[in-house]
Amino acid sequence: MSEHEHWKDEPEDQDFPAAQSFLSLLVGAAQAARLADALAKEQPLRRYAAKDLLRASGLPLLPSDDPEVRNDLDKVKHGKKLSPVLLVYGEPLWVADGYHRICASYYIDEKILVPCRLVPRSP
């Protein structure tokens, strides 16, 4: 399976409010809104290995039977494409939206390149 085979070309509209909601827990509502707006701006996707995204974020690999990971694996199995992930870089990397999609991709191939939108923490 090629790395582009199970990915959409752009994030879905619903990904940005989800990212904003998560980020508001880390930096408050105003900064989260700015970061979500920056993520929503059209930009070229960057691609990183699923294993590297997990390492940079410090997040554990969720089990393949986690309901959301399993749902994403089933989508790919049935030919549906996943939305690119939304990231905020810094140390550690924040996965604003797409943690389960990264984990699902890892189970397909840990070296598979995951398309990402990436913005800095400080504008």
N, C-alpha and C positions, 0 to 999 in steps of 0.2 A: 504494500500500500504506500503510495507516495505521500509526502508530508502535506501536500495541498488538498488531497483527496477528500478529507472529511471536515474542511473548514470553509465557512462563508467568507466572502471578500471583505465584509464590513461587520462591525458589531451591530447587534439588534438594538432598537430604540429603548427597549425595557432594561438594557444593561446599565444605562447611565444613571437612572434613579436608584437602581440597586447598589451601584458603586457609591453614589452619594450618601445613601443611607449608611452603608458600612463605614465609609470614611468619616462621617460625622461622629462616630464613636471614638475615633482616634484624634481628630483635630477640631471638632466643633462644626456647627452648621455652616457658618460663613466660609471657612476655608474649604470644607467639603464641597460646597457649591462651586467654588472657584476651580477646584481640582476636577470635578465632574464636567464642568463646562470646557475645561482644557482637553479632557479626554474625548469629549463629543466633537471637537473640531477635527475636520477631515485631515488626515495625515497618513503618510505611508506606514504600512504595518512592518514591524520588525519581527524577526523570528528567532526563537531561542529553544534549545532542547528542553523538553519537559523536565528532565532530571536537574538541569541547571536552574530552572525557575523555582523548583522546590528547594534546592540548596540555598539560593539567594534569599528566598523569603523566610527560610527557617521553619517552614510548615512541614508537617509530617505527610507522608503519602497515606491517603485514606485507603481503607480496604476496598477491594474490588466489589464487595457486596454492600458497600454503603449505598443507600437508596439513590442518591443523586448521581454518584459515580456510575452505578449500574444503569440508571436511566440514560446517561450520556453514552455509555458503551452500547446500549441497545439502539439508540438513535443511529450511531455510526454503523452498526451491524445491518440496519435496515436502510442504509443509504442516505440518511439525513445528515446535513452538515451542521457543525457546531459553530457558535459565535466566537470570534477572536476574544482573547482575554484583555482585561483592562488593568494596567499596572501603574504604580507610583514608585519611582525609583528613589533609593536612599538605602540606608542600612538599618534594618533589613528592608528588602523589597516588599512593598505592600501589594497584595493581590486584591485589588478593589472589586473585581468581579471576574469569576472564572476558575476559582480554586478546584471545583469538581471537574471541570473540563480539562484542567492540567493533569489531574490524577488519572482521569480516564485515558488521556493520551499516553501517559506513562505506561499504562497497562497494554496499550497497543504496541508501543515501542518507546522505551525510555529516552531514546535519542531523537525521536520525532520532533520536528521543528514546529513550535506552537506560535501562531501569529498573535501579535500583541500590539496594543496601543500603549504607549509609554510616555508619562509626563513626569517632570521633576516635582518634588514636594514644595519647593518654593518657586513661585512664578517669576 
